[in-house]
Amino acid sequence: MSDIKLNFTGKASFEEKNDFEKFYEELWKRTPHYNADWPSDEEIENKKREYQKLYNNDSEKLENEQWKPYPDDNRYLVSTLGRIKFNKKIVKQDDKNKKGYLVLVQPDGEQEVINTSTYVYTFVAKTFLGKKDGDGLHVHHIDNNGYDCSVENLILLTPEQHRAVHRSRKLNKEQLKDFLNPQRRYSEERIKLHLSDYKVNKITRECGTWNNGKFYTHILPTKEANLIGVSYVDELQTLYGKIDAKKGIHKYFSHLTSSQALCFNLFYPLCIEKYFNLIDKRCTEATNFAFEHVEDNSFEKCTNPKDKTNFDFFMICNGAKFFFEVKYTEETFGYVSSVLDGDRHDEKYQNYYKAQMEKIAPSVDEKGFFDNYQLWRNICHVTEGEVYFVCLKDRTDLIQDVEDSKKLCLKDYREHIHVLKIEDLVKKALEVRNDKLHVHYLEFFDKYLNY
C-alpha cells in the first residue's frame, strides 16, 4: 500500500489508541458539525455537482489515479479517486436515496446486474484501506463530504473514535481518554437499546417516529406514556397536562431519552411527598417548586420570555433559590455558533450576560461563553441562588465540563455550583421508609439506570 497516497495521516486506520489521540484534534477540526460550520443545502448541492465531474468522468485514467481489483469481486476495479469500473467500463454513480452517499447506477444495456446497494466508500475502503466485513470499523469521510470517496478523504475508525470526531464540541485530552475507554459504561447507544427493551417489556411494542418519518424502537407512539405508571400515575399525568397547557412540553417528550420526562419522573414524587431535603438538605417541607421555570425577577431583562433561561426544575425555600438543569443522553451542553444567529446572541451577551460573567468568571470572554453557552447561562444565575447540573454518574464528560467551568469562576461562586448525580438521589429516595415512593424509584431505576 506504500504506493497509494492515503489520507492526511498517512494511515488506513489508528491501530494504536495513542495514534488517534494524536490526530483527534485535527480530525475534529476538519469535520463539519451541526450548529457550527455545517454546510447549507445549497453548498451540499454544489459539492455534488463538483464531484460528479470526477466520479462520473469517462476518462480511462486521471492524473495520480491508481486502480486495483475489488477484493470481493474482481469484475470491479476501484480507483484511489473513488471511481469504479465494472467489466473494465466506468460505472456512473449517484446519491439516489438522497442520503449524502454514493452508490453505483445500473448501466443502460448492461446485461449483468451490478452491485447498486454497497456504498462507493465501502468499495474504496475494502480495496485500499483493508476494511473487512464484520471488523466493527466505521468508514469516516474526513471532510464529511460523502461525495468525495477518494482514498485521501477516508479513514477507518472504531465506533468510539467515530463518535468522538462527530461530537459537536471538541473533547479535551482527559475527556477523550475517558470517551475511548473500552470499560466505559455509558454510551447513548447502550441506553437506547435498554430503553427499547424496556418499552417492549413494560409499555408497548409499537414504535414512534422521528422527524425523518422513520420508526425507532426507543420512541413511544404517544407522549403521555413517557411517565412512570406505578405509584403516581394521576399526579404525573396532571403535571404533564399543566405543562402541556402552557406549551412547555418538548416536541421530543415521546422519546424515552427525553430529559424533560426524566426530570418529571425524578423530582415530582419527591415534591408530592415533600422530601425536598433529599434534593438539598437546606430545603424544608415548606419549599415551593416549579418545572420549566423562568425567573421573572432576574438580570435577564429580555422582552421575550422565550429568550430567558428555562430551568428544568426549580425550588425556593425561605427566600433561597435552587436552579436545576437536567441532562440524560444529550451529547453536550449546548453552544452557540457565531455562524448561526450570531448578531442576536451577541446582543443578548452584551445586554445581559457580559456583566454577570465579569462578576462571576472575568477570565471568560464572549467566545468562551458561547462555546459553553447553555452551561454558562445557567451558571450566570449563581448570583441569585444555587445552580445544579443533574446527570448520570457515568457522564464524566459533562461532569468534567462543569468542573472545568467552576475552576474559572471566582471562589465566592464556586461552592454554589453543584453536580447532582441521578443515581445518588435515587439511592436516597429508596432509603426512605415510604412504600409508595419505594415502588416508584425501583421502577425509575429499571427504566433509566438499569442499562
C-alpha positions as CSV (number, residue, x, y, z in Angstrom):
1,M,0.0,0.0,0.0
2,S,3.1,2.2,0.1
3,D,2.4,3.4,-3.5
4,I,-1.1,4.5,-2.6
5,K,-1.5,8.1,-1.3
6,L,-3.6,7.8,1.8
7,N,-5.4,10.5,3.8
8,F,-3.6,13.3,5.7
9,T,-2.4,11.0,8.5
10,G,-0.8,8.6,6.1
11,K,-2.7,5.8,7.7
12,A,-5.6,3.5,6.9
13,S,-6.7,3.3,10.5
14,F,-5.5,4.1,14.0
15,E,-4.3,0.7,15.3
16,E,-2.9,2.3,18.4
17,K,-5.1,4.4,20.7
18,N,-2.4,7.0,21.1
19,D,-2.3,7.4,17.3
20,F,-5.9,8.5,17.3
21,E,-5.4,10.8,20.3
22,K,-2.5,12.4,18.4
23,F,-4.6,13.2,15.4
24,Y,-8.0,13.7,17.0
25,E,-8.0,17.5,17.2
26,E,-7.1,17.8,13.5
27,L,-9.7,15.3,12.5
28,W,-12.3,17.1,14.6
29,K,-11.5,20.4,13.1
30,R,-11.8,19.1,9.5
31,T,-15.2,17.5,10.2
32,P,-18.1,20.0,9.9
33,H,-20.5,19.9,12.8
34,Y,-24.2,20.8,13.2
35,N,-24.9,24.3,14.5
36,A,-21.4,25.4,13.8
37,D,-19.9,25.0,10.3
38,W,-22.4,22.6,8.7
39,P,-22.7,23.3,5.0
40,S,-26.1,24.7,3.7
41,D,-28.2,22.6,1.3
42,E,-27.0,24.8,-1.5
43,E,-23.4,24.2,-0.6
44,I,-24.0,20.4,-0.5
45,E,-25.6,20.5,-3.9
46,N,-22.7,22.5,-5.3
47,K,-20.3,19.9,-3.9
48,K,-22.3,17.1,-5.5
49,R,-22.1,18.9,-8.9
50,E,-18.4,19.5,-8.4
51,Y,-17.6,15.9,-7.6
52,Q,-19.9,14.5,-10.4
53,K,-17.2,15.8,-12.8
54,L,-14.8,13.5,-11.0
55,Y,-16.6,10.3,-10.2
56,N,-18.6,10.2,-13.4
57,N,-15.6,11.1,-15.6
58,D,-15.4,8.6,-18.5
59,S,-11.6,9.1,-19.0
60,E,-9.6,5.8,-18.8
61,K,-7.2,7.2,-16.2
62,L,-6.9,10.5,-14.4
63,E,-3.8,12.2,-13.0
64,N,-2.4,10.4,-10.0
65,E,-5.1,7.8,-10.2
66,Q,-4.4,4.2,-9.4
67,W,-6.6,1.2,-9.9
68,K,-6.9,-2.1,-8.0
69,P,-9.3,-5.1,-8.2
70,Y,-12.1,-5.1,-5.7
71,P,-11.3,-7.9,-3.3
72,D,-14.9,-9.2,-3.0
73,D,-15.5,-9.4,-6.8
74,N,-12.7,-9.0,-9.4
75,R,-15.2,-7.9,-12.0
76,Y,-14.9,-4.5,-10.3
77,L,-11.9,-2.2,-10.4
78,V,-11.7,0.6,-7.8
79,S,-9.6,3.7,-8.1
80,T,-7.9,5.8,-5.5
81,L,-10.1,8.7,-6.6
82,G,-13.3,6.8,-5.9
83,R,-14.2,5.8,-9.4
84,I,-15.4,2.3,-10.2
85,K,-15.2,0.1,-13.3
86,F,-17.3,-3.0,-14.0
87,N,-16.0,-5.3,-16.7
88,K,-13.5,-2.6,-17.5
89,K,-16.1,0.1,-18.1
90,I,-16.6,3.2,-15.9
91,V,-19.9,2.9,-13.9
92,K,-21.9,6.0,-13.1
93,Q,-22.5,6.9,-9.5
94,D,-25.4,8.8,-7.8
95,D,-26.9,9.6,-4.4
96,K,-30.2,8.0,-5.5
97,N,-31.5,7.7,-1.9
98,K,-30.6,11.3,-1.1
99,K,-28.6,10.2,2.0
100,G,-25.4,12.1,1.1
101,Y,-23.5,8.9,0.0
102,L,-22.9,7.5,-3.5
103,V,-23.9,4.1,-4.9
104,L,-23.4,2.6,-8.4
105,V,-26.1,3.1,-11.1
106,Q,-27.1,0.1,-13.2
107,P,-25.7,0.9,-16.7
108,D,-28.1,1.0,-19.6
109,G,-27.7,-2.1,-21.8
110,E,-25.6,-3.9,-19.2
111,Q,-26.8,-7.5,-19.1
112,E,-25.2,-8.4,-15.8
113,V,-26.7,-6.9,-12.6
114,I,-24.2,-4.8,-10.8
115,N,-24.0,-4.0,-7.1
116,T,-26.1,-0.9,-6.5
117,S,-26.5,-1.3,-2.7
118,T,-22.9,-1.1,-1.5
119,Y,-21.8,2.4,-0.9
120,V,-18.9,3.6,-3.1
121,Y,-16.9,4.4,0.0
122,T,-17.1,0.8,1.1
123,F,-15.7,-0.3,-2.3
124,V,-12.7,2.1,-1.7
125,A,-12.2,1.2,1.9
126,K,-12.2,-2.6,1.2
127,T,-9.8,-2.2,-1.7
128,F,-7.3,0.3,-0.3
129,L,-7.8,0.5,3.5
130,G,-8.2,-3.1,4.4
131,K,-11.8,-2.9,5.5
132,K,-13.3,-6.3,6.2
133,D,-16.9,-7.4,6.7
134,G,-17.6,-7.7,10.5
135,D,-14.5,-5.9,11.6
136,G,-16.6,-3.3,13.5
137,L,-14.8,-0.4,12.0
138,H,-16.6,2.6,10.5
139,V,-15.5,4.4,7.3
140,H,-15.1,8.1,8.1
141,H,-15.1,10.8,5.4
142,I,-12.6,13.2,6.8
143,D,-14.3,16.4,5.5
144,N,-17.8,14.8,6.0
145,N,-18.4,15.1,2.3
146,G,-19.9,11.8,1.2
147,Y,-19.4,12.6,-2.4
148,D,-15.6,12.6,-2.0
149,C,-14.7,8.9,-1.8
150,S,-11.0,9.3,-2.6
151,V,-8.6,7.4,-0.5
152,E,-7.2,10.6,0.9
153,N,-10.6,11.5,2.3
154,L,-11.3,8.2,4.1
155,I,-10.0,6.6,7.2
156,L,-11.2,3.6,9.3
157,L,-12.3,4.4,12.9
158,T,-13.7,2.4,15.7
159,P,-17.3,3.4,16.6
160,E,-16.0,5.3,19.7
161,Q,-13.4,7.2,17.6
162,H,-16.1,8.0,15.0
163,R,-18.5,9.4,17.6
164,A,-15.7,11.5,19.2
165,V,-14.9,13.1,15.8
166,H,-18.6,13.9,15.1
167,R,-19.3,15.4,18.6
168,S,-20.4,19.0,18.2
169,R,-17.9,20.1,20.9
170,K,-14.3,19.0,21.0
171,L,-13.2,16.9,23.9
172,N,-10.2,17.8,26.0
173,K,-7.4,15.1,26.5
174,E,-8.9,13.7,29.7
175,Q,-12.4,13.6,28.3
176,L,-11.2,11.9,25.1
177,K,-9.3,9.2,27.1
178,D,-12.5,8.6,29.1
179,F,-14.7,8.6,26.0
180,L,-12.4,6.0,24.3
181,N,-12.1,3.8,27.4
182,P,-13.5,0.3,26.5
183,Q,-14.6,-0.2,30.1
184,R,-16.7,3.0,29.9
185,R,-20.2,2.0,31.0
186,Y,-22.1,4.9,29.5
187,S,-23.0,5.2,25.8
188,E,-26.1,6.7,24.2
189,E,-26.5,3.6,22.1
190,R,-26.4,1.3,25.2
191,I,-29.1,3.4,26.8
192,K,-31.3,3.5,23.7
193,L,-31.0,-0.3,23.4
194,H,-32.0,-0.7,27.1
195,L,-34.9,1.7,26.7
196,S,-36.1,-0.1,23.6
197,D,-36.2,-3.3,25.6
198,Y,-37.9,-1.5,28.5
199,K,-40.6,-0.2,26.1
200,V,-41.3,-3.6,24.6
201,N,-41.5,-5.3,28.0
202,K,-43.2,-2.6,30.1
203,I,-45.1,-0.2,27.8
204,T,-45.9,-1.2,24.2
205,R,-44.4,-3.0,21.1
206,E,-45.5,0.0,19.0
207,C,-42.8,2.5,17.9
208,G,-43.0,6.2,17.3
209,T,-41.4,8.2,14.6
210,W,-38.8,10.9,14.5
211,N,-38.6,14.0,12.2
212,N,-37.4,11.9,9.3
213,G,-40.6,9.8,9.4
214,K,-38.8,6.6,10.4
215,F,-39.8,4.4,13.3
216,Y,-37.4,4.0,16.2
217,T,-37.6,1.4,19.0
218,H,-36.8,3.9,21.7
219,I,-39.6,6.4,20.7
220,L,-43.1,6.0,22.0
221,P,-46.2,6.3,19.8
222,T,-47.7,8.8,22.2
223,K,-46.3,11.5,24.5
224,E,-48.4,10.7,27.6
225,A,-46.9,7.2,28.0
226,N,-43.5,8.6,28.9
227,L,-44.4,8.8,32.6
228,I,-43.7,6.1,35.2
229,G,-47.1,4.5,35.7
230,V,-46.8,2.8,39.1
231,S,-47.3,4.9,42.2
232,Y,-48.0,8.5,41.0
233,V,-49.9,7.9,37.7
234,D,-52.6,10.6,38.2
235,E,-50.2,13.1,39.7
236,L,-47.6,12.8,36.9
237,Q,-50.4,13.0,34.3
238,T,-51.7,16.2,35.9
239,L,-48.3,17.7,35.9
240,Y,-47.9,16.8,32.2
241,G,-51.2,18.4,31.4
242,K,-50.4,21.6,33.2
243,I,-47.0,22.0,31.4
244,D,-48.6,21.0,28.1
245,A,-51.3,23.6,28.5
246,K,-48.6,26.2,28.7
247,K,-47.0,24.7,25.6
248,G,-44.0,23.8,27.6
249,I,-43.8,20.1,26.6
250,H,-40.8,19.5,24.4
251,K,-41.5,18.0,21.0
252,Y,-39.3,15.0,21.8
253,F,-41.1,14.2,25.0
254,S,-42.2,10.9,23.4
255,H,-38.5,9.8,23.2
256,L,-37.6,7.6,26.1
257,T,-34.3,9.5,26.2
258,S,-36.2,12.8,26.9
259,S,-34.6,14.7,29.8
260,Q,-37.8,16.5,30.4
261,A,-39.7,13.3,31.0
262,L,-36.8,12.0,33.2
263,C,-37.0,15.3,35.2
264,F,-40.7,14.9,35.9
265,N,-40.2,11.3,36.9
266,L,-37.2,12.1,39.1
267,F,-38.3,15.1,41.0
268,Y,-42.1,15.2,41.1
269,P,-42.7,12.3,43.5
270,L,-40.3,13.8,46.0
271,C,-42.2,17.1,45.7
272,I,-45.5,15.3,46.3
273,E,-44.2,13.6,49.4
274,K,-42.4,16.9,50.4
275,Y,-38.9,15.2,50.6
276,F,-37.2,18.4,49.4
277,N,-34.4,17.8,51.9
278,L,-33.2,14.8,49.8
279,I,-32.6,17.2,46.9
280,D,-30.9,19.8,49.1
281,K,-30.6,19.4,52.8
282,R,-31.4,23.2,53.3
283,C,-34.9,22.7,52.0
284,T,-37.9,22.1,54.3
285,E,-41.4,20.9,53.7
286,A,-42.4,24.5,53.1
287,T,-40.4,24.6,49.9
288,N,-42.2,25.7,46.7
289,F,-41.2,24.3,43.4
290,A,-41.8,24.5,39.6
291,F,-41.0,22.7,36.4
292,E,-40.0,24.5,33.2
293,H,-39.2,27.6,35.3
294,V,-38.3,31.0,34.0
295,E,-37.1,33.5,36.6
296,D,-39.1,36.7,36.3
297,N,-37.1,39.0,38.6
298,S,-33.7,38.4,37.1
299,F,-30.7,40.1,35.4
300,E,-32.2,38.7,32.1
301,K,-34.4,41.6,31.2
302,C,-35.5,40.1,27.9
303,T,-38.7,41.4,26.4
304,N,-39.4,37.9,25.0
305,P,-39.8,35.4,27.8
306,K,-38.5,32.7,25.4
307,D,-35.1,34.4,25.4
308,K,-34.7,33.8,29.1
309,T,-33.1,30.8,30.6
310,N,-35.6,28.0,31.1
311,F,-34.8,25.7,34.1
312,D,-35.9,22.1,34.0
313,F,-36.7,22.3,37.8
314,F,-36.7,25.0,40.4
315,M,-37.1,25.2,44.2
316,I,-37.4,28.2,46.6
317,C,-37.2,27.8,50.4
318,N,-37.1,30.7,52.8
319,G,-36.0,33.0,50.0
320,A,-33.2,30.7,48.9
321,K,-33.4,29.7,45.2
322,F,-32.3,26.4,43.6
323,F,-32.0,26.2,39.8
324,F,-31.7,22.8,38.0
325,E,-30.5,21.8,34.5
326,V,-31.1,18.1,33.7
327,K,-29.1,16.1,31.1
328,Y,-29.6,12.4,30.2
329,T,-28.2,11.3,26.9
330,E,-27.7,14.8,25.3
331,E,-24.2,14.9,23.7
332,T,-23.1,18.0,25.5
333,F,-24.2,21.3,27.0
334,G,-25.5,23.4,24.2
335,Y,-23.3,26.1,22.5
336,V,-23.9,28.9,20.1
337,S,-22.1,29.3,16.8
338,S,-21.2,32.8,15.5
339,V,-22.3,31.4,12.1
340,L,-25.9,30.9,13.2
341,D,-27.9,33.8,14.6
342,G,-24.7,35.5,15.8
343,D,-26.0,39.1,15.9
344,R,-29.0,38.3,18.1
345,H,-26.9,36.3,20.6
346,D,-24.2,38.9,20.6
347,E,-26.8,41.5,21.6
348,K,-28.0,39.2,24.4
349,Y,-24.5,38.7,25.6
350,Q,-23.8,42.5,25.7
351,N,-27.1,43.3,27.3
352,Y,-27.4,40.6,30.0
353,Y,-24.6,38.1,30.3
354,K,-21.4,40.2,30.0
355,A,-21.9,42.0,33.3
356,Q,-22.7,38.7,35.0
357,M,-19.6,37.0,33.5
358,E,-17.3,39.8,34.6
359,K,-18.7,39.4,38.1
360,I,-18.5,35.6,38.2
361,A,-15.8,34.5,35.8
362,P,-13.9,37.5,34.5
363,S,-11.3,35.5,32.6
364,V,-14.0,34.0,30.2
365,D,-14.5,36.1,27.1
366,E,-17.5,36.2,24.8
367,K,-16.3,33.3,22.7
368,G,-15.7,31.2,25.8
369,F,-19.2,32.0,26.9
370,F,-20.8,30.9,23.6
371,D,-18.6,27.8,23.4
372,N,-20.4,26.6,26.6
373,Y,-23.5,28.7,26.1
374,Q,-26.0,26.6,28.0
375,L,-23.7,25.8,30.8
376,W,-22.6,29.5,31.3
377,R,-26.1,31.0,31.0
378,N,-27.1,28.6,33.9
379,I,-24.1,29.5,35.9
380,C,-24.9,33.2,35.5
381,H,-27.8,32.6,37.9
382,V,-25.4,31.7,40.7
383,T,-25.7,35.3,41.8
384,E,-29.3,34.5,42.6
385,G,-29.1,31.1,44.1
386,E,-27.7,27.6,43.9
387,V,-27.1,26.1,40.4
388,Y,-27.4,22.4,39.9
389,F,-26.4,20.3,36.9
390,V,-28.2,16.9,37.1
391,C,-26.8,13.9,35.1
392,L,-25.8,10.3,35.3
393,K,-22.7,9.5,37.3
394,D,-21.3,7.9,34.2
395,R,-21.5,11.2,32.3
396,T,-17.9,12.0,33.2
397,D,-17.7,14.2,30.1
398,L,-20.5,16.5,31.3
399,I,-19.2,16.5,34.9
400,Q,-15.8,17.5,33.7
401,D,-17.3,20.4,31.7
402,V,-18.9,21.6,34.9
403,E,-15.8,21.2,37.0
404,D,-13.7,23.0,34.4
405,S,-16.1,25.9,34.4
406,K,-16.2,26.1,38.2
407,K,-12.4,26.5,38.2
408,L,-12.8,29.6,36.0
409,C,-15.3,31.1,38.5
410,L,-14.3,33.3,41.4
411,K,-14.0,31.4,44.7
412,D,-17.1,33.0,46.2
413,Y,-19.3,31.5,43.5
414,R,-17.7,28.0,43.0
415,E,-19.3,26.5,46.1
416,H,-22.8,27.4,44.8
417,I,-22.4,25.4,41.6
418,H,-23.2,21.7,42.0
419,V,-23.4,18.4,40.2
420,L,-26.2,16.2,41.3
421,K,-25.8,12.6,40.2
422,I,-29.2,11.0,39.4
423,E,-28.1,7.7,41.0
424,D,-27.3,9.4,44.3
425,L,-30.7,11.0,44.5
426,V,-32.5,7.7,43.6
427,K,-30.5,5.9,46.3
428,K,-31.6,8.4,48.9
429,A,-35.2,8.1,47.8
430,L,-35.1,4.3,48.1
431,E,-33.7,4.5,51.6
432,V,-36.8,6.5,52.8
433,R,-39.4,4.4,54.6
434,N,-42.2,5.1,52.2
435,D,-43.6,2.2,50.3
436,K,-45.2,4.2,47.5
437,L,-42.0,6.2,47.0
438,H,-40.0,3.0,47.1
439,V,-42.1,1.3,44.3
440,H,-41.8,4.4,42.1
441,Y,-38.0,4.7,42.4
442,L,-37.5,1.0,41.8
443,E,-39.3,1.5,38.5
444,F,-37.3,4.6,37.9
445,F,-34.1,2.6,38.3
446,D,-35.4,-0.1,36.0
447,K,-36.3,2.5,33.3
448,Y,-33.5,4.9,33.4
449,L,-30.5,3.5,35.2
450,N,-30.5,-0.3,34.6
451,Y,-28.6,-0.1,31.3
